[in-house]
Structure formats: structure tokens, C-alpha cells
Amino acid sequence: QVQLVESGGGLVQPGGSLRLSCTASGLTLAYYAIGWFRQAPGKEREGLACISSSDGNTYYTEPVEGRFTISRDDAKNTVYLQMNSLKVEDTAVYYCAADSYCWGRDYWGLGTQVTVSS
């Protein structure tokens, strides 16, 4: 059974940092493009960052470019999202997803809550 698990969320002050992790069971993340998404209350789920499987290229959307960094550690079967300079508007549930192409969503995790507040 395939399972993605996000961790690392929590409460942080504006300007702070968090690192989220996406681990998998039943799935080798190195063979998939992995994306990070988030959903804030009352808003649609949005894509943030993606790392491809073939060449390790990374892609970011405008809200997070320059502040967030996606990376992978294939030995640990884990993908990370380093989030710096966090803003109140970054508050959301953060999800990782795996698919054969970037921004695809074949497999989802259950999410981890990130709250940015003073």
C-alpha cells in the first residue's frame, strides 16, 4: 500500500523558517516527480514547488520562489521543503504528491499544518 507522510509543520513567527519532510512507504520517491502543495482555509489547493525524477530540476510558483527550496534525499526516500522568510499568508495545510510528471497528483499525503503567527 502506497503512503506518503508529511511532517515538520508547526507554529512559527513571521520571518521564521520550517523544513517539511515527505516520506513514503510502498513507493520509491526517486522514480517520481514530487510536488508540494498547500491549501489555506477557504482557498483552493495550490502548487508550490516540484522536483522532477529524471534530472532533478526544480520548479516554483510565484508565491514561494526565492523563499522555499525543494530537495530530495533518495537514500532516505524523502523530499524536503525548506521554507524561509515565512509570512502570515503562508499559513495552510501542506501536502506532498507523487506522480510521473511535475504537478501531477497520483498519490497524496494527509498533510501537515503550518501556522505563521506572532
Secondary structure, DSSP 8 states (H G I E B T S, - for coil): --EEEEE--EEE-TT--EEEEEEEESS-GGGSEEEEEEE-TTS--EEEEEE-SSS--EEE-TTTTTTEEEEEEGGGTEEEEEE-S--GGG-EEEEEEEESSTT--SEEB--EEEEE--
